Amino acid sequence: MSAVFKSVEAQFEPMTQARLGEIVAIEREAYEHPWSPGNFADTLRSGYEAQVLTAKDQVIGYFVAMKGVDEVHLLNITVRPERQGEGWGQVMLDALAIWSRGQGAQWLWLEVRVGNVRAQRIYERHGYRRVGERRSYYPAQAGKREDAVVMSLKL
């Protein structure tokens, strides 16, 4: 799948071992508690849906999702920090929804940090609804934990 967006031609490609160095670097830049290289390697070994959005051979963003019986769980979605605010997150959410429908999923699920209000707004604009919270779900500073908001989208 490819798209022209904001005068930039971008395309999706499967996440591969060859891209992991760049992906891990983006992950570390984007998050205080990033996924480890091992998390991404496990993703590839497990056969999860892992797509990379590229333009001119540069990674703009990526997502990782796990298919269930009639649902898909979004595990990670990240836009390169200097490309945030350009709408690429919406492009990836659209691609995820299209893939999920093709897999027969009826629901998309995700968790997002309580403190990540910006991401929550993006998900809400995309149609996701808050359905609950998970206490102490994410690691936080000084060995503490942060709650997660659970969100879902009916496909």
C-alpha distance (Angstrom), angle and dihedral (degrees) to the residues before:
residue distance angle dihedral
M1 . . .
S2 3.80 . .
A3 3.78 133.3 .
V4 3.77 140.5 -174.9
F5 3.77 108.6 -131.1
K6 3.80 127.6 168.7
S7 3.81 89.0 -8.7
V8 3.80 91.0 -57.4
E9 3.78 121.4 114.0
A10 3.77 109.5 -140.8
Q11 3.78 134.0 172.9
F12 3.77 139.7 -170.3
E13 3.77 122.3 -120.6
P14 3.78 131.3 175.0
M15 3.79 114.5 -90.5
T16 3.80 109.0 -106.1
Q17 3.77 137.5 -177.6
A18 3.82 88.1 -105.7
R19 3.83 90.8 64.5
L20 3.81 97.4 44.4
G21 3.81 95.7 93.9
E22 3.80 92.4 57.6
I23 3.81 92.1 40.6
V24 3.81 93.3 51.5
A25 3.83 90.0 48.4
I26 3.82 90.4 52.9
E27 3.80 90.9 45.7
R28 3.81 91.2 53.3
E29 3.79 91.7 48.1
A30 3.81 93.5 47.3
Y31 3.81 101.1 45.1
E32 3.76 140.2 44.9
H33 3.82 88.6 -147.8
P34 3.81 104.2 32.2
W35 3.77 128.8 -176.6
S36 3.78 111.2 -95.9
P37 3.82 124.6 -119.9
G38 3.82 84.9 -106.2
N39 3.80 91.5 57.2
F40 3.79 90.1 55.9
A41 3.82 93.0 43.8
D42 3.82 88.8 51.6
T43 3.81 88.7 51.0
L44 3.80 90.9 56.4
R45 3.82 93.1 45.3
S46 3.81 91.8 48.5
G47 3.78 93.4 53.5
Y48 3.79 95.3 -124.0
E49 3.78 117.5 163.9
A50 3.81 101.7 -92.6
Q51 3.78 118.2 171.2
V52 3.79 131.4 178.5
L53 3.80 122.2 -153.1
T54 3.81 110.8 -146.6
A55 3.79 138.3 179.7
K56 3.78 121.9 -172.7
D57 3.81 88.4 -7.8
Q58 3.82 92.2 -58.7
V59 3.80 120.5 119.2
I60 3.81 110.3 -117.1
G61 3.79 94.2 176.1
Y62 3.78 147.1 -40.4
F63 3.76 143.4 -148.6
V64 3.79 136.7 -154.6
A65 3.80 122.1 -158.3
M66 3.79 135.2 175.7
K67 3.80 121.0 -143.9
G68 3.78 119.7 -137.3
V69 3.79 131.2 179.5
D70 3.82 98.1 -71.5
E71 3.78 100.1 -10.1
V72 3.78 143.7 60.3
H73 3.79 123.9 -140.6
L74 3.80 117.0 -150.3
L75 3.80 106.3 -140.3
N76 3.80 101.7 175.8
I77 3.79 136.1 2.5
T78 3.77 120.4 173.4
V79 3.79 136.6 171.4
R80 3.80 118.4 -159.7
P81 3.83 103.5 -98.7
E82 3.81 95.7 -120.7
R83 3.84 89.8 52.4
Q84 3.81 96.0 49.1
G85 3.79 116.1 118.4
E86 3.82 92.9 35.2
G87 3.82 96.1 98.2
W88 3.80 98.5 -103.1
G89 3.79 92.3 125.5
Q90 3.81 88.9 60.1
V91 3.82 90.3 49.4
M92 3.81 90.2 53.7
L93 3.82 92.8 45.6
D94 3.82 89.2 51.9
A95 3.81 91.1 49.9
L96 3.80 90.6 48.3
A97 3.82 91.9 50.8
I98 3.81 91.6 49.1
W99 3.81 91.9 49.6
S100 3.81 91.6 45.2
R101 3.81 93.0 52.2
G102 3.80 88.4 49.5
Q103 3.81 88.1 55.4
G104 3.80 91.1 54.2
A105 3.81 93.8 -108.0
Q106 3.79 117.5 156.8
W107 3.81 96.4 -171.0
L108 3.79 139.5 36.6
W109 3.82 117.2 -154.2
L110 3.79 133.2 -169.7
E111 3.77 144.1 162.1
V112 3.79 123.4 -137.0
R113 3.79 130.0 -176.9
V114 3.80 113.7 -94.5
G115 3.81 87.5 -128.5
N116 3.81 94.6 52.4
V117 3.79 96.1 87.7
R118 3.81 92.8 157.2
A119 3.81 92.1 60.0
Q120 3.80 91.5 44.1
R121 3.81 89.5 55.9
I122 3.80 91.5 49.7
Y123 3.81 90.7 51.8
E124 3.81 92.1 46.1
R125 3.83 91.2 51.0
H126 3.79 86.5 52.2
G127 3.82 91.2 54.8
Y128 3.80 101.9 -97.0
R129 3.80 116.5 141.9
R130 3.78 130.0 -153.3
V131 3.78 110.6 -110.7
G132 3.79 103.6 167.2
E133 3.78 149.3 -42.2
R134 3.77 135.7 -97.4
R135 3.78 112.4 -145.4
S136 3.82 118.2 -131.0
Y137 3.81 91.3 -4.9
Y138 3.82 101.2 145.1
P139 3.80 130.8 48.3
A140 3.81 112.8 -111.7
Q141 3.79 137.9 -177.5
A142 3.79 122.2 -53.0
G143 3.81 94.0 15.3
K144 3.79 93.1 -60.6
R145 3.81 127.0 130.1
E146 3.81 132.5 -126.5
D147 3.80 127.1 -146.0
A148 3.80 121.5 -117.3
V149 3.78 129.1 -138.3
V150 3.82 110.9 -135.0
M151 3.80 113.1 -141.9
S152 3.79 133.1 -178.4
L153 3.78 138.8 -169.6
K154 3.81 123.0 -154.4
L155 3.80 107.5 -137.7
